[in-house]
């Protein structure tokens, strides 16, 4: 008998407003009560976006170089502020990475509460 794989989930208690948590291949975000899941790897240098944060505009911010992603579309809305170990201005480089992040967007999925868990659908 074939069984479907268990869906990716995170305990609802671990996802208050403004939080980002890992759930399998997804970074699950609670943006002021709106739940969404996006693929976990930044398009810049593959940082784990589940370690990121949500800014005041509702964008997911990469923990390494602060690239920002639209949670509705998965598109990078501002490029990174650095590369490798450097953190600072990189206007041309950031613009180039932003174009890549607009073309190769994060995957976006719904996340819904089911009982005590938030499940990626």
C-alpha positions in Angstrom: 0.0 0.0 0.0 1.4 3.4 -1.1 1.3 6.2 1.5 1.7 9.9 0.8 4.7 11.6 2.4 4.1 13.4 5.6 3.6 17.1 4.9 6.1 19.7 6.1 5.0 21.2 9.4 6.0 23.4 12.3 4.2 23.6 15.7 1.9 26.7 15.7 3.2 27.7 19.2 6.7 28.1 17.6 5.4 30.6 14.9 4.2 33.8 16.5 3.7 36.9 14.3 7.0 38.0 12.8 8.6 34.6 13.2 10.3 32.4 10.5 10.8 28.7 11.2 12.1 25.7 9.2 9.8 23.0 8.0 11.5 20.5 5.7 12.5 22.3 2.5 10.4 25.4 3.5 10.9 28.5 5.5 7.5 29.1 7.1 6.6 32.7 7.9 4.0 34.4 10.0 3.7 37.9 8.6 1.2 39.6 11.0 -1.0 36.5 11.1 -0.7 35.7 7.3 1.0 32.3 7.0 3.2 31.5 4.0 6.0 29.1 3.1 8.9 29.8 0.7 11.8 27.7 -0.4 14.6 27.9 2.1 17.7 28.8 0.0 18.5 32.4 -0.8 19.2 33.0 -4.5 22.4 34.9 -3.6 24.7 32.5 -1.7 22.2 29.8 -0.6 21.8 31.0 3.0 19.1 29.3 5.0 16.1 31.7 4.8 14.5 29.9 7.8 17.1 31.8 9.8 15.9 35.1 8.3 13.5 37.7 9.6 10.4 39.6 8.4 10.9 43.4 8.0 8.3 46.2 8.5 7.2 45.9 4.9 6.5 42.2 5.2 9.5 41.0 3.2 11.6 38.0 4.2 15.2 39.2 4.8 18.1 36.9 4.3 20.2 36.4 7.4 23.6 36.6 5.6 23.5 39.7 3.4 20.0 41.1 3.8 18.6 40.4 0.4 14.8 40.9 0.6 12.0 38.7 -0.8 8.4 39.4 -1.6 6.4 36.8 0.3 3.5 36.9 -2.3 5.7 36.2 -5.4 9.0 34.9 -4.1 10.8 37.7 -6.1 13.9 39.3 -4.7 12.9 43.0 -4.2 16.3 44.2 -3.1 19.7 42.6 -3.6 22.3 41.6 -1.1 24.4 44.0 0.9 27.6 42.2 0.5 29.1 38.9 -0.6 31.1 36.1 1.0 32.3 37.5 4.4 32.0 41.2 3.3 29.0 43.2 4.5 28.7 46.6 2.9 27.8 48.5 -0.3 28.0 46.5 -3.6 25.7 48.5 -6.0 26.6 46.8 -9.3 26.8 43.3 -7.8 23.6 43.7 -5.8 21.8 44.8 -8.9 23.0 41.8 -10.9 21.9 39.4 -8.1 18.6 41.2 -7.8 17.9 40.6 -11.5 18.8 36.9 -11.0 16.4 36.8 -8.0 13.6 38.3 -10.1 14.0 35.6 -12.7 14.7 32.6 -10.4 12.2 33.3 -7.7 11.6 31.5 -4.4 8.9 28.8 -4.6 5.8 30.0 -2.6 3.3 27.7 -0.9 0.4 28.2 1.4 0.8 27.4 5.0 -2.3 26.6 7.1 -3.1 25.8 10.7 -4.2 22.2 11.3 -4.8 21.5 14.9 -1.6 22.4 16.8 0.6 22.6 13.7 1.2 24.9 10.7 1.3 22.7 7.6 2.8 23.6 4.2 0.2 22.7 1.4 
